[in-house]
Amino acid sequence: MSAKSSPASSTSIRNDDPALQLVAHDDCLRQHLPETLGRGYSNLFKLDPELHCIETHYAPRQDLSILTRTDNQETKMVVTLALQGHSRFKPKHGDSVVFKQGYTSITTFRASEGTRDYQGQKTVNQLRFVMGKTWLTRHFGEQAVTTLFDQNLIRVLKQLPTSTQSIAAARALLRSDVADLAKPLFRQGLATAILASELSGLLSEDRPATRSFGAKERAMAHHARDILLAEYQNPPSVEALSRRVGTNQFKLKQLFHHYFDSTPYGLLLDIRMKEAHQLLQSGHCSVGMAAAAVGYNHASNFSAAFSRYFGFPPKRLAGQD
């Protein structure tokens, strides 16, 4: 998401503005986006005393900033699935967090003040899960979660492509095609499945101890990831990527494991496969075109990689025999 916007075409509103008041709607609380600002709403579901789900669908007419201020009694973890479009949270202090389509962002915070920014004429669909340390401890154990709740500022723990299983579960959760009385249980079950998938590896009592990295290493890792996002069609080698961000191959692999729970090649594969899936799903792209678009010289190599990644051949999405 671009950090720039034209002041003449942007709007700001406070989250406590009466126009954004939460109102009862079926089995949730709903917050409507005022018609003067565009189309959209957020639904808040209480799945458990310690677990909430927020479903957001926004399509603002112009660039929109929602000023927010939160001060919880305890630190919370937020798992955000960006299902469509991009948005950004820009805190008053600290680095911005960009929520990119196809990625899951895991953050922790206690108090926060800043803006949630949305691009005009762009649709954003997100699914967020908010939970406290008690809920996480109940499911993962105290040892696995204690170190993740050691500060009050916003902390980005992980940003990785959303798993295919979680995307399917999220869509089913949003549809909730079950009887009304069964919907709470249905949502809770799918939410648990999504969180088990997306938190896997991050919250595990037997995960290996990892060293602590500072702001310089974090910036280095995110710079390398951004290079792969921009150049996935013709990506640099790991050696070249390491040189470009000012480190060596061994250190870069350590950083990718620490920040993204992946390797440079693994993250590149995720980027390519997610992009290819979207191209094929659009119905306007052949397997050969998708292969070339994501950097494969041979469609056969692409088809093999796609089939291993998703469990079915790309021609199924492309509608080819």
Number of C-alpha atoms within 10 A of each C-alpha: 14 10 10 8 13 9 8 8 11 18 18 14 15 14 17 13 10 8 14 18 13 16 13 11 11 8 14 16 16 21 20 19 19 13 11 8 19 17 15 18 17 21 20 21 19 18 18 12 10 14 20 18 23 18 20 20 18 23 22 24 20 19 22 22 21 18 19 16 14 11 12 11 8 13 21 21 24 20 23 24 29 25 21 18 19 22 23 19 20 20 19 12 11 11 12 17 18 20 22 23 20 22 22 25 22 21 19 23 22 18 17 18 17 18 22 20 22 27 25 19 13 16 18 21 20 23 23 20 23 17 20 18 18 16 14 18 15 9 12 16 16 15 13 17 18 13 9 19 17 12 13 16 16 22 19 17 16 18 23 19 19 22 19 14 13 20 16 12 19 22 13 14 20 12 10 16 11 11 9 11 9 11 15 17 11 18 23 19 14 20 23 16 15 24 13 15 15 25 15 11 13 18 21 14 14 9 10 8 7 9 8 7 11 7 8 8 17 15 12 19 25 17 15 21 18 12 15 22 15 11 14 19 17 11 16 14 12 18 13 14 21 21 13 15 17 11 16 15 16 11 13 24 18 17 23 22 15 20 19 21 18 17 17 23 15 12 20 18 18 19 21 22 21 21 17 23 16 14 21 21 15 11 11 10 18 16 23 17 15 25 26 15 17 21 15 19 12 11 15 13 12 24 20 14 17 22 15 11 15 15 10 13 17 25 16 12 18 19 13 9 5
